[in-house]
Amino acid sequence: MLPWFRAARVPRTRSVFAAFLLAITLLVAPTATATAATPTAATATSRGWNDYSCKPSAAHPRPVVLVHGTFGNSVDNWLGLAPYLVNRGYCVFSLDYGQLPGVPFFHGLGPVDKSAEQLSVFVDKVLAATGAPKTDIVGHSQGGMMPNYYLKFLGGAAKVNALVGIAPSNHGTTLLGLTKLLPYFPGVEKFINDKTPALADQVVGSPFITKLTAGGDTVPGVRYTVIATKYDQVVTPYRTQYLDGPNVRNVLLQDLCPLDLSEHLAIATVSRIAFHEVNNALDPARATPTTCSSVIG
């Protein structure tokens, strides 16, 4: 059976709204102290990544930093892609960022500019450990957008060769128009701004998105790849994920394989079509065509 994810039969607006309400519930509910469920660096190392003794090879001279999405973490977001890249000879690292006090496991919730500062510290740590002059970054959702703040405003362009965004919220999102409903629910918009700054930052037209996109989408010296799916139900409309500028390649998953029905989560967690395209973006000199049959191997 081919390892791609079929879109749910539930109408997408209803499923997104349910996810939205679930997220709010998780944040306001009393926090359990289930430390055993919290991902750790040791957990990731046991699966072959976050190994700080790894030295990049001549074939793959740059370490790869994986940046999870909103409500994600450094392990669960990458249980598919990280081993895929490790098995192909990359040194792979992932971080947790955007943590909120009293909220374990679900990260990427703090102000996006502060999360970019955490990424900056982590990249420096990876470069110091591996001895590499630059890294490549692969991010999902917020994790595909937030590194661009690092590149534009925190000096990251000098330390990054390529940025690969998987379903990135590069220009914000309307959540299928659900953000337009916030004014009709008194207190909800203030709650999101106060309790989950990253969600507020990613709304289309937010001050953060306005600052991020002012002056153009990209910076010189960095290669950009965006991998999107037309079935995305979170970063909507999906075409807003695309970047404009030199050294940019925008890819629609279904142009590569119409049979891949991955949505916002599956494109980063199980889609071998997306994985293959990530590998191509990281190693363009050895890129091979990405098709429905390229998932083998």
N, C-alpha and C positions, 0 to 999 in steps of 0.2 A: 504494500500500500504506500502510495507516495506521501511523504511527510509534510503536507501542507494543510492548513487549517481552513475548514469550511465556515463561511459566514453564518452567523446564527439566524434562525428563522424569525426570531423576535424582531419587530420593527426597530431599526437602529435608534431612532429618537428615544423610544421607550427604554431600550437597553442602556443608552448613555445616561439618561436621567436616573435610572436605577443605580448605575455605578456612581453617579454624582451624589445621590442621597446616601449610598453606602459609605462613601468617603467621608461625608460630613459626620455620619454616625460613628465611624471609627475614631474620629478626632474628638468628639465630645464624650464618648463613653469612657468610663474609668479604665485606666491602663493596667493591664495585667502584668505581673512581673515574671513573664515567661522567658527568662534569659536564655534558656536552651534553644529557643526558636530564633534568637537573634543571630544573624550571620556574622561570621568572624573571618579575619584574614586567614586563619588556619584552615577554615572550611574551604575557602577558595584554593589555597595552596594544595590541599589534598586532591583537588581536581585538576591540577597542573598549571594553574595561573596564580598570580601574586607571589611568584617565586623570585625573591630578590637576589638569588645567586645566578639567575638566568643572564647569559650574555648574548646579545644579538649576533646572528651569523652574518656572513658575507651576503647570503641570499636575501636575508631579511634584517637589514642593519639598524632598523629603528624599532624600539619597543612600541607596543600598541596599548593605549590607555582607553578603557571602556567606561563610558559615562551613562549611568542608568537614567531612567525617566522619572517623572513625578509619581510618587507613591511606590517607587521601586527601591532596590537596594543592590549592593555590589555583587551579590551572589545570584539571587533568583533571576534577575534580568538577563543573566549571561550563562545560564546552565547549558544552553545550546551552542551559542556562538563562541564562547571562550575556549572550550575544548576543541571546537572545529579549527580555530586559529592555532592553538597550541600544537595540535596534530600536524599542522602544516609548517611548523618550525618557527613560529613567532614567539617572542617573549611578550606575555600578555599580563596586564595589570588592571585592576578595577578599584574604584573608591566608593565610599559612602559620602554623600554631601547633603546639605540642606536639611539637617536634622532639627527637629523641634523638641523642646524639653518635654519629657513625659510621653513621647510618642516613639516607641521602639519599632524597628523592623520597616516601617513605612517612612521613606526619606524623600529628599527632593522637594521639600515643602517650604523651606525658608526663602528669604529674598534672593532672587536669581543673581544679583550682583555679588552678594556675599558668597553664594555657592561658587561663583567663578573664582573668587579669591581662594576658596578651598581647593579647587582644581589646580590653580597656579602652584600652590604649595605641594600638591601631590605630584605634578609633573616634574618639579624640581627634584623631588625625592626619587622618582623613577630614573631620571637622567643621571643623578649622582650614583645610583646603585648600578646602572648598566654601563655607564661610561659613554653613552650615545650623545651626540650633540643635539639631536632633535627626536621628537616622538611623532607618531601618528595617533589621531584621536578618532574613535568610533563612538557615537552617541545615539541614544534612542529618545525620541520625543523631546522633552525639555533638555535631555542630555545631548541632543544633536544641535540644539539652538544655543544653550548656555555657553559652550566653548567659544562661540563667536564673540561673546562679550570679552572673554579672556584674550582672544586674538586682537580685538580692536582697542581695548582700553587698559589691559594689564600687561602688555609686552609679550603676549604669547606667540605672536607671529614669528618672533626670532627663534622659538623653540619647537615649532610645529611644522611638519612637512605637509601633512594632509589632514583634512577634517571630513569624515564620512558621517552624514546624518541619516539615520533610519527613521522615517516618519517624523522629522523634526518640526517643532513649532516655531519656525524661523520668523514668521510674520504674525504670530499670535493665532488664536483660534476662536471661532464662534461657538464651538461645541454644538454644531448643527443648529445654531440659532438660540440655544438655551441661555447663553449669556444675555440675550435681549430680554429674557424673562425676569432677570434679577431685580429690576426696579419694582416689580409687582409683588415681591415677597419681602416685606419690611424686615430689616435686620439681617437677612441672609448675605447681602452684598458686603455689609460692614463686617460680618463674621468672617467671610472669606478673606477680606483685606487684613483683618486683625490676626486671624488664626492660621491662615494658609497663604502667606504672601506670594508664594510661587504661582498659585492659581491666578491671583489678581494680576501678577506681572505678565501672564501669558494670554490675557484677554486682548483681542484685537483693539488697537488704539490706546492701550495702556501707556503711561509715561515711560515704562521700561522698554516696551517694543518700539515706541517712537524714538527713543534715544538710540536703541540698538541699530535701527535701520536708517537713521539719518546719515547722509553722506555715502550711501551705497551698502550693498550686502556683504562685500568681501574686502579683504586687504591683500596687498601685493605679496607674492612669495609663497602663498599657501594654495594647494590644490583642494578643490571642494567637490564632493559628490553627495547628491541627495537621492535617496532611494525611497520612493513613495508607493502607496497602494491606493487604488481608486475606491477600495472598500473601507478606507479609514473613517471611523466614526467618532474620533476624538479631535484630531487636528483637521479642522474643516474650514473652508473647502480644501481638498487635498492639494490643489495646485498652489496654494499659498505657501506650501513647504519649499517650493522651488526657489533657488537663488538666481540672481542675475549678476553677471560680471565675468571677467576673464578667469580662465582656469576652473570653470564650473562645468560639471556634468550632472544634469538632472535626469533621473531614471524612473520610469513607471514600471512597477513589477509586472503588470499584465502585458506590457509591450514585449517583455522577455518570455513570459509564459502565461498565456491566457487562462490556463487551468489553475493557477495559483490564486486562491480566494482569500488570502491572508488579510486580516484587518489590523488595527493599530497595534495590538499586542503580539499577534502571531508573526508579523513581519520581522520582529526582532528576536523572537524566542524559538520558532520552529521552522521558518521558511528557508529551505535549503537554496531556493532561488536567490533570496536576499543574501544568504551567507556567501554564496558563490560570487555575487556581485561585490560584496564587501572585500573579498579576497582580491578580486580584480582591481578594485580601487586602491588597495594597499600595495599591490605589486603590478602596476600597469604594463611593465615590460614583459611580463609573463602571462598577461591576461588571455583568457580563452572565452569563446562565446558562451553567454549565459542563456540556456534554453530549458525547456521542460525536462530534457534528458540529462542536463548537466548536474542534477542533484546526486547522481551516482558517484560514489567515491568520497 
